[in-house]
Amino acid sequence: MTYLDTHAAVWLRFGDRTAFDRRSRIALEADDEILISPMVVFELQVLFEKKRVDHRPEAIVRDLAAFGGVRICDFPFRLIVEKALTEDWTRDPFDRIIAAHARARSATLITHDALILEHYDLAVW
Protein backbone atom coordinates (compact mmCIF):
# COMPACT_ATOMS: atom_id res chain seq x y z
CA MET A 1 0.00 0.00 0.00
CA THR A 2 1.39 3.37 -1.05
CA TYR A 3 -0.08 6.84 -0.56
CA LEU A 4 0.56 9.89 -2.70
CA ASP A 5 0.68 13.37 -1.26
CA THR A 6 -0.95 16.17 -3.21
CA HIS A 7 2.04 17.19 -5.30
CA ALA A 8 2.93 13.59 -6.09
CA ALA A 9 -0.66 13.03 -7.26
CA VAL A 10 -0.47 16.07 -9.55
CA TRP A 11 2.91 15.06 -10.98
CA LEU A 12 1.70 11.50 -11.55
CA ARG A 13 -1.52 12.69 -13.21
CA PHE A 14 0.34 14.93 -15.64
CA GLY A 15 2.90 12.27 -16.49
CA ASP A 16 5.94 13.85 -14.90
CA ARG A 17 7.51 10.60 -13.67
CA THR A 18 10.94 12.18 -14.10
CA ALA A 19 10.12 14.29 -11.05
CA PHE A 20 10.14 11.16 -8.89
CA ASP A 21 13.36 9.69 -7.57
CA ARG A 22 14.25 6.02 -7.81
CA ARG A 23 12.60 4.96 -4.53
CA SER A 24 9.33 6.64 -5.47
CA ARG A 25 9.31 5.05 -8.91
CA ILE A 26 9.98 1.64 -7.38
CA ALA A 27 7.08 2.11 -4.95
CA LEU A 28 4.76 3.18 -7.77
CA GLU A 29 5.72 0.24 -9.96
CA ALA A 30 5.84 -2.44 -7.27
CA ASP A 31 2.68 -1.63 -5.35
CA ASP A 32 -0.70 -2.63 -6.69
CA GLU A 33 -2.58 -0.43 -4.22
CA ILE A 34 -1.91 3.30 -4.72
CA LEU A 35 -4.09 5.55 -2.60
CA ILE A 36 -4.74 9.19 -1.87
CA SER A 37 -6.21 10.62 1.29
CA PRO A 38 -9.51 12.48 0.90
CA MET A 39 -7.49 15.43 2.21
CA VAL A 40 -5.52 15.37 -1.06
CA VAL A 41 -8.78 15.93 -2.93
CA PHE A 42 -9.60 18.87 -0.67
CA GLU A 43 -6.11 20.37 -1.11
CA LEU A 44 -6.46 20.00 -4.88
CA GLN A 45 -9.67 22.05 -4.65
CA VAL A 46 -7.89 24.77 -2.68
CA LEU A 47 -5.05 24.80 -5.22
CA PHE A 48 -7.59 25.01 -8.06
CA GLU A 49 -9.31 27.96 -6.37
CA LYS A 50 -5.93 29.69 -5.97
CA LYS A 51 -5.26 28.96 -9.66
CA ARG A 52 -2.18 26.87 -8.81
CA VAL A 53 -3.58 23.88 -10.71
CA ASP A 54 -5.62 24.17 -13.89
CA HIS A 55 -7.89 21.16 -13.43
CA ARG A 56 -10.67 20.48 -10.96
CA PRO A 57 -9.88 17.82 -8.36
CA GLU A 58 -12.62 15.54 -9.68
CA ALA A 59 -10.91 15.42 -13.08
CA ILE A 60 -7.48 14.77 -11.57
CA VAL A 61 -8.82 11.98 -9.36
CA ARG A 62 -10.80 10.44 -12.23
CA ASP A 63 -7.71 10.47 -14.47
CA LEU A 64 -5.51 8.98 -11.75
CA ALA A 65 -8.02 6.17 -11.30
CA ALA A 66 -8.32 5.55 -15.04
CA PHE A 67 -4.63 5.68 -15.89
CA GLY A 68 -2.94 4.49 -12.73
CA GLY A 69 -5.52 2.67 -10.66
CA VAL A 70 -5.19 5.26 -7.90
CA ARG A 71 -8.17 5.40 -5.56
CA ILE A 72 -9.32 7.51 -2.64
CA CYS A 73 -8.75 5.73 0.65
CA ASP A 74 -11.88 4.95 2.63
CA PHE A 75 -10.19 4.32 5.99
CA PRO A 76 -12.38 5.88 8.72
CA PHE A 77 -11.64 9.60 8.87
CA ARG A 78 -12.24 9.73 12.62
CA LEU A 79 -9.28 7.38 13.13
CA ILE A 80 -7.12 9.50 10.84
CA VAL A 81 -7.94 12.65 12.81
CA GLU A 82 -7.02 10.87 16.05
CA LYS A 83 -3.66 9.94 14.52
CA ALA A 84 -3.20 13.49 13.17
CA LEU A 85 -3.45 14.89 16.69
CA THR A 86 0.00 13.41 17.33
CA GLU A 87 1.51 14.88 14.14
CA ASP A 88 2.61 18.03 15.96
CA TRP A 89 5.69 18.65 13.81
CA THR A 90 3.71 20.91 11.46
CA ARG A 91 0.81 23.34 11.60
CA ASP A 92 -0.20 22.57 8.02
CA PRO A 93 -3.52 20.71 8.32
CA PHE A 94 -3.13 19.10 4.89
CA ASP A 95 0.29 17.65 5.72
CA ARG A 96 -0.88 16.47 9.13
CA ILE A 97 -3.87 14.58 7.76
CA ILE A 98 -2.05 13.18 4.72
CA ALA A 99 0.87 11.94 6.83
CA ALA A 100 -1.51 10.58 9.47
CA HIS A 101 -3.40 8.68 6.79
CA ALA A 102 -0.24 6.87 5.70
CA ARG A 103 0.98 6.38 9.27
CA ALA A 104 -2.35 4.89 10.39
CA ARG A 105 -1.92 2.21 7.74
CA SER A 106 1.89 1.84 8.16
CA ALA A 107 2.11 2.64 4.47
CA THR A 108 4.68 4.26 2.24
CA LEU A 109 3.98 7.92 1.48
CA ILE A 110 5.40 9.45 -1.69
CA THR A 111 6.11 13.10 -0.99
CA HIS A 112 8.56 15.82 -1.93
CA ASP A 113 7.85 17.69 1.31
CA ALA A 114 11.08 17.90 3.34
CA LEU A 115 9.26 18.15 6.66
CA ILE A 116 7.22 15.01 6.01
CA LEU A 117 10.33 13.19 4.80
CA GLU A 118 12.05 14.16 8.04
CA HIS A 119 9.22 13.09 10.36
CA TYR A 120 7.70 10.02 8.72
CA ASP A 121 10.04 7.06 8.35
CA LEU A 122 8.07 5.48 5.50
CA ALA A 123 8.02 8.66 3.41
CA VAL A 124 10.03 8.51 0.19
CA TRP A 125 10.81 10.71 -2.75
Contacts in CASP RR format, 6 or more apart in sequence:
PFRMAT RR
TARGET T0000
AUTHOR 0000-0000-0000
METHOD contacts of the structure
MODEL  1
MTYLDTHAAVWLRFGDRTAFDRRSRIALEADDEILISPMVVFELQVLFEK
KRVDHRPEAIVRDLAAFGGVRICDFPFRLIVEKALTEDWTRDPFDRIIAA
HARARSATLITHDALILEHYDLAVW
1 31 0 8 1.000
1 33 0 8 1.000
1 35 0 8 1.000
1 105 0 8 1.000
1 107 0 8 1.000
1 108 0 8 1.000
2 27 0 8 1.000
2 28 0 8 1.000
2 31 0 8 1.000
2 33 0 8 1.000
2 34 0 8 1.000
2 35 0 8 1.000
2 107 0 8 1.000
2 108 0 8 1.000
2 109 0 8 1.000
2 110 0 8 1.000
3 34 0 8 1.000
3 35 0 8 1.000
3 36 0 8 1.000
3 37 0 8 1.000
3 73 0 8 1.000
3 98 0 8 1.000
3 101 0 8 1.000
3 102 0 8 1.000
3 105 0 8 1.000
3 107 0 8 1.000
3 108 0 8 1.000
3 109 0 8 1.000
3 110 0 8 1.000
4 12 0 8 1.000
4 34 0 8 1.000
4 35 0 8 1.000
4 36 0 8 1.000
4 40 0 8 1.000
4 70 0 8 1.000
4 109 0 8 1.000
4 110 0 8 1.000
5 40 0 8 1.000
5 95 0 8 1.000
5 98 0 8 1.000
5 109 0 8 1.000
5 110 0 8 1.000
5 111 0 8 1.000
5 112 0 8 1.000
5 113 0 8 1.000
5 116 0 8 1.000
6 40 0 8 1.000
6 43 0 8 1.000
6 44 0 8 1.000
6 47 0 8 1.000
6 94 0 8 1.000
6 98 0 8 1.000
7 111 0 8 1.000
7 112 0 8 1.000
7 113 0 8 1.000
8 20 0 8 1.000
8 24 0 8 1.000
8 110 0 8 1.000
8 111 0 8 1.000
8 112 0 8 1.000
9 36 0 8 1.000
9 40 0 8 1.000
9 44 0 8 1.000
9 60 0 8 1.000
9 64 0 8 1.000
9 70 0 8 1.000
10 44 0 8 1.000
10 53 0 8 1.000
10 60 0 8 1.000
11 17 0 8 1.000
11 19 0 8 1.000
11 20 0 8 1.000
12 20 0 8 1.000
12 28 0 8 1.000
12 64 0 8 1.000
12 68 0 8 1.000
12 70 0 8 1.000
13 55 0 8 1.000
13 60 0 8 1.000
13 63 0 8 1.000
13 64 0 8 1.000
13 67 0 8 1.000
17 25 0 8 1.000
17 28 0 8 1.000
19 112 0 8 1.000
20 28 0 8 1.000
20 110 0 8 1.000
20 125 0 8 1.000
21 124 0 8 1.000
21 125 0 8 1.000
23 124 0 8 1.000
23 125 0 8 1.000
24 110 0 8 1.000
24 124 0 8 1.000
24 125 0 8 1.000
27 108 0 8 1.000
27 110 0 8 1.000
27 124 0 8 1.000
28 34 0 8 1.000
28 110 0 8 1.000
31 108 0 8 1.000
34 68 0 8 1.000
34 69 0 8 1.000
34 70 0 8 1.000
34 71 0 8 1.000
35 70 0 8 1.000
35 71 0 8 1.000
35 72 0 8 1.000
35 73 0 8 1.000
35 107 0 8 1.000
36 61 0 8 1.000
36 64 0 8 1.000
36 70 0 8 1.000
36 71 0 8 1.000
36 72 0 8 1.000
36 73 0 8 1.000
37 72 0 8 1.000
37 73 0 8 1.000
37 80 0 8 1.000
37 97 0 8 1.000
37 98 0 8 1.000
37 101 0 8 1.000
37 102 0 8 1.000
38 72 0 8 1.000
38 73 0 8 1.000
38 77 0 8 1.000
39 93 0 8 1.000
39 94 0 8 1.000
39 97 0 8 1.000
39 98 0 8 1.000
39 101 0 8 1.000
40 94 0 8 1.000
40 98 0 8 1.000
41 57 0 8 1.000
41 61 0 8 1.000
41 72 0 8 1.000
42 57 0 8 1.000
42 94 0 8 1.000
43 94 0 8 1.000
43 98 0 8 1.000
44 53 0 8 1.000
44 57 0 8 1.000
44 60 0 8 1.000
44 61 0 8 1.000
45 56 0 8 1.000
45 57 0 8 1.000
47 53 0 8 1.000
48 54 0 8 1.000
48 55 0 8 1.000
48 56 0 8 1.000
48 57 0 8 1.000
53 60 0 8 1.000
61 70 0 8 1.000
61 72 0 8 1.000
64 70 0 8 1.000
65 71 0 8 1.000
73 101 0 8 1.000
73 105 0 8 1.000
75 101 0 8 1.000
75 104 0 8 1.000
75 105 0 8 1.000
79 104 0 8 1.000
80 97 0 8 1.000
80 100 0 8 1.000
80 101 0 8 1.000
80 104 0 8 1.000
81 97 0 8 1.000
81 100 0 8 1.000
83 100 0 8 1.000
83 101 0 8 1.000
83 103 0 8 1.000
83 104 0 8 1.000
84 96 0 8 1.000
84 97 0 8 1.000
84 99 0 8 1.000
84 100 0 8 1.000
86 100 0 8 1.000
87 95 0 8 1.000
87 96 0 8 1.000
87 99 0 8 1.000
87 100 0 8 1.000
87 103 0 8 1.000
87 119 0 8 1.000
89 115 0 8 1.000
89 118 0 8 1.000
89 119 0 8 1.000
90 96 0 8 1.000
90 115 0 8 1.000
90 116 0 8 1.000
90 119 0 8 1.000
95 113 0 8 1.000
95 115 0 8 1.000
95 116 0 8 1.000
98 109 0 8 1.000
98 111 0 8 1.000
98 116 0 8 1.000
99 109 0 8 1.000
99 116 0 8 1.000
99 119 0 8 1.000
99 120 0 8 1.000
99 123 0 8 1.000
102 108 0 8 1.000
102 109 0 8 1.000
102 120 0 8 1.000
102 122 0 8 1.000
102 123 0 8 1.000
103 120 0 8 1.000
103 122 0 8 1.000
106 122 0 8 1.000
107 122 0 8 1.000
108 122 0 8 1.000
108 123 0 8 1.000
108 124 0 8 1.000
109 116 0 8 1.000
109 120 0 8 1.000
109 122 0 8 1.000
109 123 0 8 1.000
109 124 0 8 1.000
110 123 0 8 1.000
110 124 0 8 1.000
110 125 0 8 1.000
111 117 0 8 1.000
111 123 0 8 1.000
111 124 0 8 1.000
111 125 0 8 1.000
112 125 0 8 1.000
113 123 0 8 1.000
116 123 0 8 1.000
117 123 0 8 1.000
117 124 0 8 1.000
117 125 0 8 1.000
END
